[in-house]
Amino acid sequence: MLQLREVNIDDKQTFDKYITKHNPQISELNFTNIFMWRNSYKFRFGEVGEMLCLISVPDNDEPFAFEPIGAYTKEAFIQAIDEISNYFKEKNWKLVFKRVEEDKLDYFKEYFKNGIDITDDRNNSDYLYLSEDLINLKGKKYHKKKNHLNSFTKNYEFEYVKLTDDLIDECIRINEEWCKKRSCEQHRNLYCERLANLEALTNFKKLKYEGALIKVNGKYEAFTVGELLNSDTAVIHIEKANDDIRGLYNAINQQFCENTWKNTVYINREQDLGIEGLRKAKLSYNPVKLVNKYTITCK
């Protein structure tokens, strides 16, 4: 039976070995994301041949597996899915795979010859942007964004600062203030996000992502963190700002892309979770593509 264990910070090297071979396109498949959300999703993992198997057993939802992580061959995929299938059968769980990448669907269709139900998980589709678009904000489609940014730079003295270990406490303070305004403790999803952000921030040195802050009139008011997802795409894990300051979100977005990701083709700004306001905000930046994900339910 598949031997699984909990994710901890010292597993980064193991995950990175498989993830590098996998060349992921979706925001979930990087160690920072898996680590920071590990407690909310109750992640467990194990190694099978050339693949890493990742399973979620959340408290308030059905267990599910991710697609196997690693270099894809037919043989390696079959071996991993055999183990995952047997594990779910032993636990008497319905076999479900979530966040499956589009280019992996044919592997599942060939393996499960008796049939599977495949559904598009739109709420978890990632928003993919050209980094040059987010940096330059050119043209009519970015007119409002440019106006907000210009208003910020005109009305405030600001400083862009690269994230270092001695500034983590400032990021934590901004994150806590953001949560306090939204009464995070009364909303499960926001509370889980708060905890996930704290996990990422307090493990900055070991996770080795990039980050930045913006100081406004002498006080740090915004921060963001991200890292390379694959060779041509960066993923933004966290972006928090004082939303009483007009244009600050526009500024931290634009400045981080310009100062850190200008040589990266794409920026993945993750999903909208079906939240109407978040969807509107992400669409307003004119993504070049939605990175689709799928749920596979086995019959």
C-alpha positions in Angstrom: 0.0 0.0 0.0 1.1 3.5 -0.8 3.1 4.9 2.2 2.2 8.6 2.8 3.5 11.2 5.2 2.8 14.8 6.0 4.6 17.6 4.3 7.2 19.5 6.2 9.7 22.3 5.3 12.6 19.8 4.9 10.8 18.1 2.0 11.5 21.0 -0.3 14.4 19.3 -2.1 12.4 16.2 -2.7 9.4 18.1 -4.1 11.6 20.3 -6.2 13.3 17.3 -7.8 10.0 16.0 -9.1 8.4 19.4 -9.9 11.4 20.4 -12.1 10.9 17.3 -14.2 7.1 17.9 -14.3 7.3 21.4 -15.8 4.1 22.5 -14.1 1.7 25.0 -15.7 -0.7 25.4 -12.8 -0.1 27.5 -9.6 -0.6 24.6 -7.1 2.3 22.6 -8.3 5.2 24.3 -6.5 6.6 23.6 -3.1 5.8 27.0 -1.6 2.1 26.7 -2.4 1.9 23.1 -1.2 3.7 23.9 2.0 1.8 27.1 2.9 -1.6 25.3 2.4 -0.6 21.9 3.8 -2.6 22.3 7.0 -5.8 23.5 5.3 -5.7 20.7 2.7 -4.1 18.1 5.0 -1.6 17.1 2.3 0.1 13.7 2.4 2.7 12.5 -0.1 4.7 9.5 -1.1 7.2 8.5 -3.8 6.3 5.7 -6.4 8.9 4.9 -8.9 9.7 8.0 -10.9 6.6 9.9 -9.6 5.6 11.8 -6.5 2.0 11.2 -5.4 0.2 14.0 -3.5 -3.2 13.4 -1.8 -5.4 15.9 0.1 -7.6 14.8 3.0 -9.4 18.0 4.0 -11.6 18.2 7.1 -14.7 19.5 5.4 -14.5 18.0 1.9 -13.9 14.8 0.1 -10.4 13.4 -0.2 -8.7 13.8 -3.6 -5.5 13.2 -5.4 -3.4 15.4 -7.6 -2.1 14.2 -10.9 1.2 12.3 -10.3 4.2 14.7 -10.3 7.3 14.0 -12.2 8.6 13.2 -15.7 5.7 11.7 -17.6 6.0 8.3 -19.3 3.2 5.8 -19.8 4.8 3.3 -17.5 5.6 5.8 -14.7 2.0 7.1 -14.8 0.4 3.6 -14.7 2.6 2.7 -11.7 1.6 5.8 -9.8 -2.1 5.7 -10.6 -2.2 2.0 -9.6 -0.8 2.9 -6.1 -3.2 5.9 -5.7 -6.2 3.8 -6.8 -5.4 1.0 -4.4 -4.9 3.5 -1.6 -8.3 5.1 -2.1 -9.9 1.6 -2.4 -8.3 0.5 0.9 -9.7 3.7 2.6 -13.1 3.1 1.0 -12.9 6.6 -0.6 -14.3 7.5 -4.0 -11.4 8.0 -6.4 -11.3 11.7 -7.4 -8.5 13.7 -9.0 -8.6 17.5 -8.8 -6.6 20.4 -10.4 -5.6 18.1 -13.3 -3.7 19.9 -16.1 -5.2 19.8 -19.6 -2.2 18.1 -21.1 -2.5 15.2 -18.6 -6.1 14.3 -19.5 -5.2 11.8 -22.2 -3.2 9.8 -19.7 -6.2 9.5 -17.5 -8.5 8.6 -20.4 -6.2 5.8 -21.6 -5.8 4.4 -18.1 -9.5 4.5 -17.0 -10.9 2.6 -20.0 -14.2 1.9 -18.1 -14.9 5.6 -18.2 -14.4 8.8 -16.1 -16.3 12.0 -15.6 -14.2 15.0 -16.5 -15.5 18.5 -15.5 -13.9 21.9 -16.1 -13.0 23.5 -12.7 -13.5 27.2 -13.8 -13.3 28.6 -10.3 -9.7 27.3 -10.0 -8.5 28.3 -13.5 -5.3 30.3 -13.3 -5.0 33.8 -14.9 -1.9 34.1 -17.1 -0.6 37.5 -18.2 2.2 38.7 -20.3 4.8 40.3 -17.9 5.3 43.2 -20.4 1.6 44.0 -20.2 1.7 44.2 -16.4 4.8 46.3 -16.5 3.9 48.8 -19.3 0.1 49.0 -18.9 -0.1 50.2 -22.5 -3.2 50.9 -24.6 -6.8 51.7 -24.0 -7.5 48.4 -22.2 -5.1 49.4 -19.4 -6.3 53.1 -19.2 -8.0 52.7 -15.8 -5.0 50.8 -14.3 -2.6 53.5 -15.6 -4.8 56.2 -14.1 -4.8 54.5 -10.7 -1.0 54.0 -10.8 -0.4 57.6 -11.9 -2.7 58.9 -9.1 -0.6 56.9 -6.6 2.8 58.1 -7.9 1.5 61.7 -8.0 0.0 61.8 -4.5 2.4 59.7 -2.4 6.1 59.5 -1.7 6.9 55.8 -2.1 9.9 53.5 -2.1 10.1 50.0 -3.6 12.1 47.7 -1.3 13.3 44.1 -2.1 12.1 41.6 0.6 14.8 40.5 3.0 14.6 38.5 6.2 14.6 41.6 8.4 11.4 42.9 6.7 9.3 39.7 7.3 7.7 41.2 10.4 6.5 44.2 8.3 4.9 41.7 5.9 3.2 39.9 8.8 1.9 43.2 10.1 0.4 44.2 6.8 -1.1 40.7 6.4 -2.7 40.9 9.9 -4.0 44.4 9.3 -5.5 43.2 6.0 -7.2 40.4 7.8 -8.5 42.5 10.7 -10.3 44.8 8.2 -12.1 41.7 6.8 -12.7 39.9 10.1 -10.8 36.9 8.8 -11.5 34.8 11.9 -15.2 34.9 11.1 -14.7 33.6 7.6 -13.1 30.1 7.2 -11.6 30.8 3.7 -10.0 34.1 4.8 -8.8 32.6 8.1 -7.1 29.7 6.2 -5.6 32.2 3.8 -4.2 34.2 6.8 -2.6 31.1 8.2 -1.2 30.0 4.8 0.4 33.5 4.3 1.9 33.3 7.8 3.4 29.9 7.0 5.0 31.2 3.8 6.3 34.4 5.5 7.8 32.7 8.6 9.7 30.2 6.4 11.0 32.8 4.0 14.7 31.7 4.2 14.0 28.0 3.5 11.3 28.5 0.8 13.6 30.9 -1.1 11.0 32.8 -3.0 11.2 36.5 -4.2 9.4 39.3 -2.6 9.0 43.1 -2.3 7.4 45.8 -0.2 6.3 49.4 -0.9 6.9 52.0 1.7 4.4 55.0 1.5 5.2 58.2 3.3 7.7 56.3 5.5 5.6 53.3 6.4 5.4 49.9 4.8 1.9 49.5 3.3 2.1 46.7 0.7 4.0 43.5 0.1 4.1 40.6 -2.4 5.9 37.3 -2.9 6.3 35.0 -5.9 8.7 32.7 -7.6 9.4 30.9 -10.9 6.7 28.3 -11.6 8.5 27.0 -14.7 11.2 28.3 -17.1 9.0 31.1 -18.6 6.4 31.8 -15.9 6.4 33.3 -12.5 3.6 32.7 -10.0 2.5 35.3 -7.5 1.6 33.7 -4.2 0.6 36.7 -2.0 -0.2 40.3 -2.7 -1.5 42.4 0.2 -1.8 46.2 0.5 -3.6 48.9 2.4 -6.6 49.4 0.1 -7.3 52.8 1.6 -4.4 54.0 -0.6 -5.7 54.4 -4.1 -3.4 52.8 -6.7 -1.3 50.9 -4.2 -2.3 47.5 -5.4 -1.6 48.6 -9.0 1.8 49.9 -7.9 3.0 46.7 -6.0 1.9 44.6 -9.0 3.6 46.8 -11.6 6.8 47.3 -9.6 7.3 43.7 -8.7 6.9 42.6 -12.3 9.3 45.4 -13.5 11.9 44.9 -10.9 11.9 41.1 -10.6 10.1 39.5 -13.5 10.9 41.6 -16.6 12.8 38.8 -18.2 10.1 36.3 -17.5 7.5 35.9 -20.3 4.4 35.2 -18.3 3.0 35.9 -14.8 0.5 33.5 -13.3 -1.7 35.3 -10.7 -3.6 32.2 -9.6 -7.3 31.6 -9.5 -10.4 33.6 -8.5 -12.1 30.8 -6.5 -15.5 31.8 -8.0 -15.5 35.1 -6.0 -17.2 37.6 -8.2 -15.2 40.7 -7.2 -11.9 38.8 -7.5 -12.9 37.5 -10.9 -13.7 41.0 -12.1 -10.4 42.3 -10.8 -8.3 39.5 -12.5 -10.2 39.9 -15.8 -9.6 43.6 -15.7 -5.9 43.0 -16.2 -6.6 41.3 -19.5 -5.1 37.8 -19.2 -3.7 36.3 -22.3 -5.0 32.9 -21.2 -6.8 31.0 -18.6 -4.9 27.9 -17.5 -7.7 25.3 -17.2 -7.8 22.6 -14.6 -10.1 19.7 -14.4 -11.8 17.4 -11.9 -11.8 13.7 -12.7 -14.2 11.4 -11.0 -13.7 7.7 -11.5 -16.7 5.4 -12.1 
